[in-house]
Amino acid sequence: MSRHVIVPAVGRQTASIIFLHGLGDTGHGWSSSLAAIKPPSVKLICPTAQTMPVTLNGGFPMPSWFDLFSLDSTGPVDKEGIEKAQKLIHELIGAEEKEGIDSKKIILGGFSQGGALALYSGLTYPKPLGGIVALSCWIPMHEKLAMNSCVNLNTPVLQCHGDVDHIVPLKWGQMTSEFLKKHLTKYEFKTYRGLMHSSCEQVRNG
């Protein structure tokens, strides 16, 4: 995680956004569009995942937060890789806190695989965050989440998904929604008609 794309705040920084890209992408893939809509006083951090062989793509190396074995929701999961990536994201959040930004002023978001990691990392962070945004994704290892002791139960969480997504099917998003809405008090799930595995202006603007 050495290739961070950072868009600094204009003037005094009051908050931070950390946004995680999808499989095979880099931090540059989201930095421009998010920089165009973020408030001036907010610092934007778009890290790039390490390059690793990805089983789903025949072992071809690419930026990936953790290994993916299949597109089957009941298939095997790279638990060790997810935990390792979670630690890195927690360190990123902690670094912002050390710079004087309260955890409640830090928003964590992501797209696809990055959205999955954002959900898992956000809901396991030991301090309350300002919000979690999850686009076109799913929640990994939900069975390991101790939701009764989660300090982010009251954190605003927005999950968005296109209804013709053929990479991460809407069904995955709906199953994630069914799980999250049982526990979170400020949770919203939005679907977008005709949207495939991508983003659009409506999604980026919430």
Backbone as a chain_set.jsonl record, in Angstrom:
{"seq": "MSRHVIVPAVGRQTASIIFLHGLGDTGHGWSSSLAAIKPPSVKLICPTAQTMPVTLNGGFPMPSWFDLFSLDSTGPVDKEGIEKAQKLIHELIGAEEKEGIDSKKIILGGFSQGGALALYSGLTYPKPLGGIVALSCWIPMHEKLAMNSCVNLNTPVLQCHGDVDHIVPLKWGQMTSEFLKKHLTKYEFKTYRGLMHSSCEQVRNG", "coords": {"N": [[0.846, -1.192, 0.0], [1.782, 1.32, -0.953], [1.312, 3.119, -2.891], [-0.411, 5.513, -2.687], [-2.997, 7.63, -3.785], [-3.401, 10.905, -3.212], [-5.495, 13.563, -2.543], [-5.219, 16.586, -1.324], [-6.755, 18.557, 1.311], [-8.245, 21.779, 0.824], [-7.011, 24.484, 2.349], [-7.684, 24.408, 5.869], [-7.851, 21.125, 7.014], [-10.729, 19.235, 7.709], [-11.907, 16.775, 7.645], [-11.769, 13.348, 6.401], [-11.725, 11.235, 3.512], [-11.541, 7.911, 2.631], [-11.121, 5.857, -0.045], [-11.622, 2.786, -1.678], [-10.508, 1.01, -4.455], [-11.724, -1.23, -7.093], [-11.153, -4.684, -8.17], [-8.184, -5.092, -10.016], [-7.932, -2.431, -10.643], [-6.662, 0.89, -9.877], [-5.74, 3.394, -7.415], [-5.912, 5.713, -8.865], [-8.076, 5.352, -10.5], [-10.414, 6.231, -9.299], [-9.897, 8.647, -8.112], [-10.046, 11.163, -9.498], [-12.799, 11.606, -10.163], [-13.977, 11.558, -7.62], [-12.588, 13.593, -6.361], [-13.661, 15.755, -7.624], [-16.123, 16.135, -6.48], [-15.877, 16.237, -3.756], [-15.997, 18.04, -0.61], [-14.143, 21.116, -0.135], [-12.609, 21.194, 2.25], [-11.984, 18.613, 2.837], [-9.827, 15.84, 2.909], [-8.812, 13.529, 0.458], [-8.155, 10.135, 0.083], [-6.99, 7.668, -1.962], [-6.002, 4.662, -2.013], [-3.811, 2.214, -3.597], [-4.1, -1.197, -4.167], [-1.88, -3.947, -3.415], [-0.124, -5.731, -5.984], [-1.018, -8.946, -6.943], [-1.234, -12.506, -7.643], [-4.342, -13.554, -8.944], [-6.701, -15.902, -8.324], [-9.238, -16.235, -9.507], [-8.879, -15.06, -11.98], [-7.261, -16.809, -13.405], [-4.807, -16.865, -12.136], [-3.464, -14.616, -12.925], [-1.426, -11.797, -12.309], [-2.491, -8.853, -10.613], [-3.613, -5.624, -9.32], [-5.027, -6.185, -6.221], [-7.06, -6.492, -3.367], [-7.378, -8.772, -1.898], [-7.27, -12.332, -2.457], [-9.414, -13.78, -4.922], [-11.523, -16.461, -5.374], [-13.737, -17.486, -6.759], [-16.88, -16.687, -8.437], [-18.985, -17.46, -7.022], [-21.29, -17.182, -4.499], [-21.268, -18.922, -2.387], [-18.818, -20.01, -2.402], [-15.258, -20.737, -1.672], [-13.354, -18.563, 0.536], [-10.856, -16.055, 0.804], [-9.762, -15.835, 3.63], [-7.482, -15.192, 5.203], [-6.219, -13.316, 3.56], [-8.155, -11.272, 3.501], [-8.222, -10.482, 6.181], [-5.62, -9.507, 6.419], [-5.686, -7.358, 4.613], [-7.662, -5.837, 5.857], [-6.32, -5.017, 8.162], [-4.443, -3.255, 7.048], [-6.129, -1.227, 6.095], [-7.247, -0.334, 8.47], [-4.948, 0.732, 9.58], [-4.538, 2.868, 7.852], [-6.754, 4.474, 8.479], [-6.16, 4.961, 11.144], [-3.832, 6.458, 10.836], [-4.827, 8.867, 9.873], [-6.229, 9.685, 12.115], [-4.088, 10.141, 13.831], [-3.149, 12.415, 12.697], [-4.836, 14.242, 13.654], [-7.511, 14.105, 12.951], [-10.71, 13.357, 13.899], [-12.168, 10.123, 14.382], [-14.866, 10.042, 13.762], [-15.052, 11.791, 11.747], [-14.159, 10.629, 9.52], [-14.683, 9.009, 6.512], [-15.239, 5.901, 5.044], [-15.024, 4.173, 2.04], [-15.821, 2.19, -0.933], [-15.523, 0.353, -4.058], [-16.894, -2.515, -5.575], [-14.724, -5.171, -5.109], [-13.245, -3.527, -3.449], [-15.309, -2.228, -2.12], [-16.384, -4.347, -0.673], [-14.264, -4.82, 1.079], [-14.26, -2.354, 2.37], [-16.698, -2.41, 3.77], [-16.259, -4.611, 5.519], [-13.93, -3.795, 6.877], [-14.735, -1.335, 7.943], [-16.86, -2.03, 9.656], [-15.524, -3.451, 11.549], [-13.832, -1.727, 12.716], [-12.425, -0.259, 15.634], [-13.397, 2.171, 16.573], [-15.996, 4.685, 16.282], [-16.964, 5.564, 12.997], [-17.328, 8.165, 10.456], [-18.923, 7.445, 8.346], [-19.86, 4.831, 6.006], [-19.479, 3.761, 2.724], [-20.603, 1.66, 0.246], [-20.227, 0.287, -2.841], [-21.67, -1.602, -5.414], [-21.146, -4.279, -4.39], [-20.405, -6.785, -1.873], [-20.675, -8.288, 1.404], [-17.94, -9.667, 2.946], [-17.138, -12.615, 4.853], [-19.149, -12.397, 6.84], [-20.014, -13.939, 8.905], [-18.058, -13.798, 10.795], [-18.263, -11.375, 11.958], [-18.709, -9.597, 14.862], [-21.427, -8.43, 15.595], [-22.947, -7.602, 17.769], [-21.198, -6.313, 19.44], [-20.206, -4.354, 17.89], [-18.961, -1.138, 17.267], [-19.839, 0.54, 15.363], [-22.535, 0.423, 14.826], [-24.38, 2.471, 14.736], [-23.456, 4.076, 12.775], [-23.768, 5.903, 9.748], [-24.507, 4.038, 6.879], [-24.252, 3.485, 3.502], [-25.316, 1.572, 0.852], [-24.993, 0.717, -2.517], [-26.236, -0.55, -5.655], [-26.276, -1.792, -8.967], [-29.005, -2.953, -11.03], [-28.529, -4.657, -13.127], [-26.097, -5.86, -12.874], [-23.594, -7.932, -13.842], [-21.258, -8.926, -12.889], [-20.818, -8.684, -10.058], [-23.502, -9.966, -8.895], [-26.796, -8.564, -8.417], [-28.15, -10.022, -6.516], [-26.216, -10.713, -4.633], [-25.738, -8.259, -3.44], [-28.273, -7.837, -2.358], [-28.474, -9.919, -0.498], [-26.475, -9.152, 1.241], [-27.628, -6.77, 2.091], [-29.888, -7.725, 3.462], [-28.66, -8.861, 5.666], [-27.283, -6.66, 6.848], [-29.269, -4.745, 7.436], [-30.546, -5.8, 9.579], [-29.029, -5.162, 11.719], [-27.889, -2.568, 11.655], [-28.551, 0.864, 12.407], [-28.698, 3.118, 10.837], [-28.864, 2.574, 8.069], [-28.915, 2.272, 4.508], [-30.077, 0.978, 1.46], [-29.653, 1.206, -1.933], [-30.874, 0.717, -5.216], [-30.1, 0.783, -8.716], [-31.616, 1.288, -11.728], [-30.857, -0.343, -14.732], [-28.126, -0.1, -14.432], [-24.934, -1.419, -14.784], [-21.97, -3.235, -13.803], [-20.63, -0.846, -12.634], [-20.183, 2.705, -12.085], [-22.169, 5.702, -11.734], [-23.299, 9.087, -12.262], [-25.405, 9.571, -10.497], [-24.964, 7.661, -8.484], [-22.422, 8.455, -7.533], [-23.027, 10.882, -6.428], [-24.558, 10.146, -4.361]], "CA": [[0.0, 0.0, 0.0], [2.684, 2.464, -1.005], [0.939, 3.986, -4.006], [-1.615, 6.264, -2.356], [-3.332, 8.863, -4.492], [-3.905, 11.796, -2.177], [-5.947, 14.906, -2.932], [-5.259, 17.273, -0.03], [-7.797, 19.55, 1.561], [-7.928, 23.178, 0.538], [-7.08, 25.152, 3.647], [-7.641, 23.517, 7.038], [-8.556, 19.86, 6.843], [-11.691, 18.937, 8.765], [-12.388, 15.405, 7.521], [-11.043, 12.521, 5.433], [-12.408, 10.162, 2.792], [-10.666, 6.847, 2.138], [-11.939, 5.097, -0.992], [-10.902, 1.609, -2.141], [-10.859, 0.625, -5.824], [-12.079, -2.609, -7.365], [-10.141, -5.611, -8.662], [-7.472, -4.729, -11.231], [-7.89, -0.982, -10.804], [-5.715, 1.568, -8.986], [-6.32, 4.564, -6.769], [-6.165, 6.743, -9.873], [-9.347, 5.099, -11.164], [-11.515, 6.925, -8.627], [-9.484, 9.898, -7.472], [-10.492, 12.369, -10.211], [-14.241, 11.811, -10.03], [-14.29, 11.869, -6.227], [-12.02, 14.914, -6.049], [-14.526, 16.777, -8.21], [-17.354, 16.319, -5.704], [-15.625, 16.322, -2.321], [-15.881, 19.397, -0.057], [-12.757, 21.603, -0.151], [-11.89, 20.959, 3.507], [-11.833, 17.171, 3.031], [-8.707, 15.152, 2.269], [-9.203, 12.286, -0.207], [-7.097, 9.139, -0.03], [-7.364, 6.524, -2.794], [-4.84, 3.771, -2.056], [-3.765, 1.154, -4.596], [-3.787, -2.504, -3.576], [-0.694, -4.633, -3.913], [-0.325, -6.639, -7.106], [-0.914, -10.349, -6.546], [-1.945, -13.438, -8.527], [-5.75, -13.7, -8.575], [-7.153, -17.223, -8.748], [-10.394, -16.086, -10.383], [-8.404, -14.675, -13.308], [-6.246, -17.736, -13.87], [-3.53, -16.595, -11.502], [-2.819, -13.432, -13.506], [-1.193, -10.78, -11.275], [-3.144, -7.552, -10.764], [-3.91, -5.024, -8.015], [-6.147, -6.87, -5.573], [-7.008, -6.376, -1.907], [-7.244, -10.15, -1.421], [-7.508, -13.264, -3.561], [-10.789, -14.171, -5.221], [-11.491, -17.821, -5.892], [-14.856, -17.76, -7.663], [-18.002, -15.744, -8.393], [-20.046, -18.176, -6.329], [-21.443, -16.611, -3.154], [-21.036, -19.965, -1.393], [-17.491, -20.556, -2.652], [-14.226, -20.475, -0.656], [-13.016, -17.159, 0.762], [-9.48, -15.815, 1.228], [-9.901, -15.23, 4.954], [-6.207, -14.614, 5.616], [-6.002, -12.112, 2.753], [-9.093, -10.239, 3.925], [-7.767, -9.982, 7.479], [-4.412, -8.725, 6.176], [-6.106, -6.102, 3.997], [-8.37, -5.082, 6.892], [-5.31, -4.393, 9.026], [-3.881, -2.128, 6.306], [-7.119, -0.154, 6.056], [-7.306, 0.203, 9.833], [-3.756, 1.566, 9.746], [-4.789, 4.114, 7.11], [-7.673, 5.28, 9.287], [-5.418, 5.374, 12.321], [-2.891, 7.508, 10.452], [-5.58, 10.117, 9.813], [-6.49, 10.08, 13.498], [-2.846, 10.691, 14.376], [-3.004, 13.76, 12.128], [-5.781, 15.117, 14.341], [-8.878, 13.963, 12.444], [-11.522, 12.458, 14.704], [-12.669, 8.985, 13.597], [-16.221, 10.352, 13.304], [-14.912, 12.667, 10.582], [-13.518, 9.821, 8.479], [-15.615, 8.177, 5.752], [-14.588, 4.801, 4.338], [-15.863, 3.695, 0.948], [-15.15, 1.357, -1.91], [-16.283, -0.2, -5.174], [-16.701, -3.925, -5.878], [-13.888, -5.789, -4.087], [-12.924, -2.464, -2.5], [-16.5, -2.011, -1.302], [-16.454, -5.47, 0.265], [-13.273, -4.569, 2.119], [-14.7, -1.184, 3.129], [-17.721, -2.863, 4.714], [-15.672, -5.451, 6.561], [-12.989, -2.996, 7.676], [-15.471, -0.318, 8.674], [-17.666, -2.614, 10.728], [-14.638, -4.032, 12.555], [-12.958, -0.698, 13.279], [-12.763, -0.138, 17.058], [-13.946, 3.478, 16.903], [-17.067, 5.055, 15.352], [-16.581, 6.301, 11.799], [-18.305, 9.133, 9.973], [-19.817, 6.801, 7.402], [-19.326, 3.776, 5.153], [-20.146, 3.725, 1.425], [-20.267, 0.388, -0.398], [-20.801, 0.294, -4.185], [-21.613, -2.807, -6.25], [-20.294, -5.209, -3.651], [-20.975, -7.749, -0.946], [-19.929, -8.282, 2.665], [-17.252, -10.947, 3.139], [-16.941, -13.163, 6.205], [-20.113, -11.798, 7.767], [-20.168, -14.808, 10.066], [-17.029, -13.457, 11.786], [-18.524, -10.047, 12.502], [-19.376, -9.582, 16.17], [-22.28, -7.251, 15.446], [-23.451, -7.15, 19.071], [-20.2, -5.442, 20.051], [-19.727, -3.422, 16.859], [-19.141, 0.25, 17.685], [-20.353, 1.307, 14.232], [-23.93, 0.074, 14.573], [-25.135, 3.7, 14.49], [-22.772, 4.822, 11.729], [-24.485, 5.871, 8.466], [-23.956, 3.117, 5.877], [-24.974, 3.526, 2.229], [-24.94, 0.517, -0.082], [-25.612, 0.942, -3.826], [-26.016, -1.672, -6.561], [-27.028, -1.778, -10.214], [-29.867, -4.132, -11.126], [-28.076, -5.534, -14.209], [-24.684, -6.121, -12.605], [-23.315, -9.332, -14.162], [-20.005, -9.301, -12.244], [-21.287, -8.941, -8.688], [-24.948, -9.943, -9.106], [-27.631, -7.838, -7.462], [-28.508, -10.954, -5.439], [-25.188, -10.599, -3.592], [-26.024, -7.023, -2.734], [-29.507, -8.003, -1.598], [-28.178, -10.766, 0.659], [-25.74, -8.286, 2.161], [-28.598, -5.836, 2.646], [-30.709, -8.436, 4.439], [-27.862, -9.026, 6.87], [-26.932, -5.392, 7.48], [-30.415, -3.997, 7.954], [-30.946, -6.392, 10.858], [-28.142, -4.711, 12.788], [-27.497, -1.166, 11.584], [-29.676, 1.772, 12.633], [-28.699, 4.179, 9.832], [-28.464, 1.846, 6.867], [-29.757, 2.466, 3.334], [-29.705, 0.193, 0.278], [-30.23, 1.791, -3.138], [-30.626, 0.024, -6.474], [-30.143, 1.689, -9.86], [-32.121, 0.574, -12.892], [-30.041, -0.302, -15.938], [-26.704, 0.081, -14.12], [-24.15, -2.641, -14.759], [-20.933, -3.206, -12.773], [-19.948, 0.442, -12.818], [-20.772, 3.789, -11.318], [-22.804, 6.741, -12.537], [-23.337, 10.34, -11.523], [-26.356, 9.428, -9.393], [-24.307, 6.919, -7.406], [-21.337, 9.247, -6.962], [-23.605, 11.974, -5.65], [-25.351, 9.562, -3.281]], "C": [[0.881, 1.24, 0.0], [2.268, 3.466, -2.061], [-0.388, 4.688, -3.721], [-1.778, 7.43, -3.332], [-4.004, 9.772, -3.472], [-4.269, 13.148, -2.789], [-6.117, 15.678, -1.636], [-6.441, 18.235, 0.084], [-7.303, 20.93, 1.148], [-8.099, 23.953, 1.844], [-7.022, 24.131, 4.77], [-8.469, 22.27, 6.8], [-9.477, 19.592, 8.025], [-12.172, 17.486, 8.736], [-11.566, 14.669, 6.466], [-11.983, 11.519, 4.78], [-11.348, 9.178, 2.325], [-11.518, 5.963, 1.234], [-11.092, 4.019, -1.654], [-11.415, 1.148, -3.505], [-11.23, -0.848, -5.929], [-10.915, -3.409, -7.927], [-9.525, -5.121, -9.967], [-7.341, -3.242, -11.478], [-6.77, -0.416, -9.93], [-6.428, 2.735, -8.323], [-6.638, 5.677, -7.741], [-7.542, 6.575, -10.527], [-10.52, 5.854, -10.568], [-11.164, 8.316, -8.152], [-10.038, 11.143, -8.165], [-11.972, 12.65, -10.003], [-14.634, 12.163, -8.605], [-13.748, 13.233, -5.825], [-12.921, 16.026, -6.548], [-15.762, 17.056, -7.368], [-17.111, 16.441, -4.199], [-15.61, 17.78, -1.859], [-14.419, 19.834, 0.001], [-11.949, 21.25, 1.097], [-11.624, 19.476, 3.781], [-10.628, 16.644, 2.255], [-9.192, 13.831, 1.698], [-7.991, 11.378, -0.34], [-7.632, 7.955, -0.833], [-6.154, 5.602, -2.92], [-4.951, 2.754, -3.188], [-3.351, -0.141, -3.92], [-2.497, -3.057, -4.158], [-1.061, -5.536, -5.084], [-0.078, -8.07, -6.644], [-1.593, -11.238, -7.582], [-3.383, -13.616, -8.027], [-6.292, -14.993, -9.179], [-8.29, -17.132, -9.752], [-9.996, -15.758, -11.815], [-7.22, -15.527, -13.759], [-4.867, -17.505, -13.293], [-2.793, -15.398, -12.058], [-2.641, -12.371, -12.43], [-1.877, -9.454, -11.602], [-3.355, -6.939, -9.388], [-5.166, -5.663, -7.408], [-5.978, -6.775, -4.064], [-6.841, -7.734, -1.25], [-7.556, -11.061, -2.593], [-9.007, -13.542, -3.697], [-10.749, -15.531, -5.904], [-12.597, -18.123, -6.901], [-15.879, -16.629, -7.573], [-19.224, -16.394, -7.744], [-20.119, -17.656, -4.889], [-21.214, -17.634, -2.054], [-19.648, -20.587, -1.538], [-16.496, -20.212, -1.555], [-13.827, -19.008, -0.622], [-11.572, -17.067, 1.258], [-9.493, -15.089, 2.573], [-8.611, -14.542, 5.408], [-5.931, -13.319, 4.863], [-6.901, -10.967, 3.171], [-8.652, -9.627, 5.255], [-6.521, -9.113, 7.316], [-4.761, -7.365, 5.584], [-6.84, -5.22, 5.0], [-7.397, -4.346, 7.795], [-4.71, -3.158, 8.35], [-4.848, -0.942, 6.277], [-7.259, 0.481, 7.436], [-6.102, 1.108, 10.106], [-3.909, 2.896, 9.019], [-5.699, 5.043, 7.909], [-6.945, 5.827, 10.515], [-4.425, 6.489, 12.028], [-3.581, 8.861, 10.355], [-5.911, 10.617, 11.216], [-5.252, 10.707, 14.131], [-2.581, 12.096, 13.848], [-4.019, 14.733, 12.718], [-7.207, 15.05, 13.856], [-9.623, 12.941, 13.294], [-12.075, 11.334, 13.831], [-14.071, 9.247, 13.049], [-16.227, 11.305, 12.12], [-14.213, 11.938, 9.422], [-14.567, 8.917, 7.83], [-14.813, 7.146, 4.969], [-15.534, 4.29, 3.261], [-15.092, 2.822, -0.008], [-16.108, 0.83, -2.958], [-15.904, -1.654, -5.386], [-15.869, -4.596, -4.777], [-13.492, -4.767, -3.019], [-14.102, -2.138, -1.592], [-16.68, -3.109, -0.274], [-15.482, -5.248, 1.414], [-13.656, -3.375, 2.98], [-15.759, -1.575, 4.169], [-17.094, -3.642, 5.869], [-14.752, -4.645, 7.474], [-13.711, -1.953, 8.52], [-16.228, -0.882, 9.859], [-16.825, -3.303, 11.795], [-13.697, -2.984, 13.15], [-13.386, -0.424, 14.728], [-13.288, 1.216, 17.499], [-15.03, 3.832, 15.893], [-16.546, 5.904, 14.202], [-17.669, 7.288, 11.406], [-19.297, 8.537, 9.004], [-19.083, 5.735, 6.617], [-20.153, 3.755, 3.872], [-19.675, 2.484, 0.677], [-20.993, 0.295, -1.743], [-20.592, -1.046, -4.886], [-20.79, -3.914, -5.598], [-21.102, -6.148, -2.774], [-20.199, -7.631, 0.365], [-19.266, -9.637, 2.855], [-17.193, -11.341, 4.613], [-17.896, -12.565, 7.233], [-20.289, -12.635, 9.025], [-19.136, -14.505, 11.157], [-17.269, -12.097, 12.431], [-19.285, -10.15, 13.825], [-20.269, -8.342, 16.237], [-22.803, -6.731, 16.778], [-22.487, -6.189, 19.759], [-19.629, -4.434, 19.06], [-20.003, -1.978, 17.286], [-19.691, 1.118, 16.556], [-21.791, 0.938, 13.856], [-24.773, 1.299, 14.228], [-24.471, 4.599, 13.453], [-23.584, 4.779, 10.438], [-23.768, 4.974, 7.46], [-24.849, 3.165, 4.642], [-24.425, 2.437, 1.325], [-25.71, 0.735, -1.389], [-25.275, -0.205, -4.767], [-26.863, -1.504, -7.823], [-27.834, -3.052, -10.384], [-29.522, -5.039, -12.308], [-26.563, -5.767, -14.095], [-24.421, -7.61, -12.839], [-21.988, -9.807, -13.56], [-20.257, -9.64, -10.777], [-22.809, -8.846, -8.746], [-25.702, -9.187, -8.011], [-28.007, -8.723, -6.278], [-27.503, -10.886, -4.297], [-25.429, -9.353, -2.75], [-27.255, -7.141, -1.857], [-29.289, -8.87, -0.363], [-27.405, -9.981, 1.71], [-26.691, -7.324, 2.859], [-29.455, -6.501, 3.725], [-29.968, -8.609, 5.751], [-27.673, -7.696, 7.6], [-28.128, -4.678, 8.098], [-30.97, -4.582, 9.254], [-30.182, -5.774, 12.029], [-27.917, -3.205, 12.822], [-28.705, -0.245, 11.687], [-29.791, 2.863, 11.579], [-28.214, 3.625, 8.498], [-29.445, 2.105, 5.729], [-29.205, 1.663, 2.165], [-30.432, 0.775, -0.929], [-29.893, 0.923, -4.343], [-30.843, 1.005, -7.624], [-30.506, 0.902, -11.119], [-31.191, 0.757, -14.091], [-28.551, -0.152, -15.689], [-26.019, -1.277, -14.031], [-23.098, -2.544, -13.647], [-20.059, -1.972, -12.98], [-20.624, 1.47, -11.936], [-21.455, 4.758, -12.284], [-22.887, 8.002, -11.682], [-24.279, 10.264, -10.33], [-25.719, 8.726, -8.207], [-23.251, 7.773, -6.738], [-21.856, 10.393, -6.103], [-24.505, 11.461, -4.525], [-26.826, 9.546, -3.598]], "O": [[0.738, 2.11, 0.859], [2.823, 4.563, -2.118], [-1.371, 4.48, -4.432], [-0.814, 8.123, -3.657], [-5.06, 9.436, -2.934], [-3.456, 13.785, -3.459], [-7.082, 15.441, -0.91], [-7.031, 18.656, -0.91], [-6.103, 21.202, 1.128], [-9.206, 24.06, 2.371], [-6.375, 23.093, 4.63], [-9.641, 22.348, 6.431], [-9.074, 19.702, 9.183], [-12.78, 17.019, 9.699], [-10.777, 15.271, 5.738], [-12.914, 11.018, 5.41], [-10.366, 9.57, 1.695], [-12.512, 5.387, 1.676], [-9.989, 4.287, -2.13], [-12.612, 0.925, -3.683], [-11.069, -1.613, -4.978], [-9.825, -2.877, -8.135], [-10.239, -4.775, -10.908], [-6.693, -2.836, -12.442], [-6.017, -1.172, -9.315], [-7.582, 3.027, -8.636], [-7.523, 6.495, -7.489], [-8.108, 7.538, -11.045], [-11.516, 6.093, -11.252], [-12.058, 9.095, -7.82], [-10.456, 12.085, -7.492], [-12.364, 13.778, -9.706], [-15.53, 12.981, -8.397], [-14.372, 13.947, -5.04], [-12.951, 17.114, -5.972], [-16.389, 18.105, -7.523], [-18.044, 16.72, -3.446], [-15.249, 18.665, -2.634], [-13.539, 18.99, 0.171], [-10.741, 21.031, 1.013], [-11.099, 19.124, 4.837], [-10.442, 16.97, 1.083], [-9.905, 13.089, 2.373], [-6.935, 11.797, -0.815], [-8.606, 7.317, -0.435], [-5.362, 5.753, -3.85], [-6.044, 2.469, -3.676], [-2.364, -0.178, -3.184], [-2.081, -2.681, -5.254], [-2.18, -6.043, -5.16], [0.947, -8.366, -6.03], [-2.449, -10.762, -8.329], [-3.611, -13.805, -6.832], [-6.334, -15.15, -10.4], [-8.308, -17.868, -10.739], [-10.693, -16.133, -12.758], [-6.297, -15.036, -14.409], [-3.866, -17.902, -13.89], [-1.633, -15.17, -11.717], [-3.589, -12.064, -11.708], [-1.838, -8.995, -12.743], [-3.285, -7.648, -8.384], [-6.231, -5.67, -8.026], [-4.876, -6.957, -3.545], [-6.241, -7.847, -0.181], [-8.057, -10.601, -3.618], [-9.753, -13.537, -2.717], [-10.034, -15.726, -6.887], [-12.403, -18.937, -7.804], [-15.757, -15.73, -6.741], [-20.351, -15.927, -7.905], [-19.13, -17.69, -4.156], [-20.988, -17.26, -0.903], [-19.336, -21.576, -0.875], [-16.828, -19.488, -0.616], [-13.946, -18.297, -1.62], [-11.125, -17.905, 2.041], [-9.263, -13.882, 2.641], [-8.652, -13.431, 5.938], [-5.465, -12.341, 5.447], [-6.469, -9.814, 3.197], [-8.702, -8.411, 5.435], [-6.38, -8.098, 7.997], [-4.209, -6.343, 5.992], [-6.667, -4.001, 5.002], [-7.622, -3.189, 8.151], [-4.494, -2.135, 9.0], [-4.432, 0.208, 6.419], [-7.376, 1.701, 7.551], [-6.227, 2.128, 10.783], [-3.461, 3.932, 9.512], [-5.448, 6.245, 8.005], [-7.094, 6.994, 10.876], [-4.199, 7.362, 12.866], [-2.998, 9.885, 10.71], [-5.879, 11.82, 11.478], [-5.352, 11.682, 14.876], [-1.87, 12.878, 14.481], [-4.063, 15.902, 12.336], [-8.043, 15.843, 14.288], [-9.205, 11.787, 13.393], [-12.414, 11.562, 12.67], [-14.428, 8.733, 11.989], [-17.281, 11.595, 11.554], [-13.742, 12.565, 8.473], [-15.252, 8.155, 8.513], [-13.827, 7.481, 4.313], [-16.701, 4.008, 3.531], [-13.869, 2.713, 0.08], [-17.327, 0.85, -2.784], [-14.721, -1.995, -5.378], [-16.279, -4.586, -3.616], [-13.413, -5.094, -1.835], [-13.911, -1.806, -0.422], [-17.079, -2.847, 0.86], [-15.825, -5.458, 2.577], [-13.408, -3.374, 4.186], [-15.711, -1.119, 5.311], [-17.362, -3.368, 7.038], [-14.79, -4.795, 8.695], [-13.346, -1.714, 9.672], [-16.241, -0.29, 10.938], [-17.351, -3.699, 12.836], [-12.861, -3.309, 13.992], [-14.581, -0.363, 15.016], [-13.597, 1.402, 18.676], [-15.0, 3.342, 14.764], [-15.78, 6.846, 14.409], [-18.778, 7.262, 11.94], [-20.4, 9.059, 8.849], [-17.853, 5.721, 6.56], [-21.383, 3.734, 3.924], [-18.473, 2.284, 0.497], [-22.221, 0.231, -1.786], [-19.475, -1.559, -4.942], [-19.842, -4.422, -6.197], [-22.317, -6.28, -2.92], [-19.176, -6.948, 0.422], [-19.954, -10.655, 2.92], [-17.199, -10.486, 5.499], [-17.5, -12.264, 8.359], [-20.664, -12.12, 10.078], [-19.313, -14.904, 12.308], [-16.55, -11.712, 13.354], [-20.373, -10.723, 13.885], [-19.914, -7.337, 16.854], [-23.076, -5.538, 16.906], [-22.901, -5.352, 20.562], [-18.665, -3.735, 19.372], [-21.135, -1.632, 17.625], [-19.978, 2.297, 16.763], [-22.209, 1.118, 12.712], [-25.767, 1.187, 13.51], [-24.874, 5.748, 13.272], [-24.054, 3.706, 10.06], [-22.571, 5.13, 7.218], [-26.051, 2.916, 4.725], [-23.224, 2.381, 1.061], [-26.928, 0.916, -1.374], [-24.184, -0.771, -4.704], [-28.03, -1.118, -7.747], [-27.409, -4.119, -9.939], [-30.15, -6.083, -12.481], [-25.856, -5.858, -15.099], [-24.958, -8.455, -12.123], [-21.633, -10.976, -13.708], [-19.949, -10.739, -10.317], [-23.355, -7.747, -8.654], [-25.301, -9.175, -6.847], [-28.166, -8.231, -5.161], [-27.88, -10.988, -3.13], [-25.338, -9.381, -1.523], [-27.287, -6.612, -0.746], [-29.85, -8.595, 0.697], [-27.643, -10.122, 2.91], [-26.581, -7.089, 4.063], [-29.714, -5.909, 4.772], [-30.564, -8.516, 6.825], [-27.874, -7.608, 8.812], [-28.011, -4.075, 9.165], [-31.763, -3.941, 9.944], [-30.619, -5.846, 13.177], [-27.77, -2.624, 13.898], [-29.76, -0.534, 11.123], [-30.851, 3.473, 11.431], [-27.279, 4.145, 7.888], [-30.655, 2.155, 5.945], [-27.999, 1.671, 1.914], [-31.662, 0.834, -0.957], [-28.765, 0.449, -4.479], [-31.651, 1.929, -7.529], [-29.799, -0.023, -11.518], [-30.792, 1.875, -14.417], [-27.777, -0.083, -16.644], [-26.462, -2.166, -13.304], [-23.312, -1.845, -12.657], [-18.918, -2.055, -13.434], [-21.514, 1.154, -11.147], [-21.325, 4.634, -13.502], [-22.57, 7.965, -10.493], [-23.991, 10.824, -9.273], [-25.903, 9.136, -7.061], [-23.179, 7.82, -5.51], [-21.191, 10.819, -5.159], [-25.139, 12.249, -3.822], [-27.628, 9.084, -2.786]]}, "num_chains": 1, "name": "protein.A"}
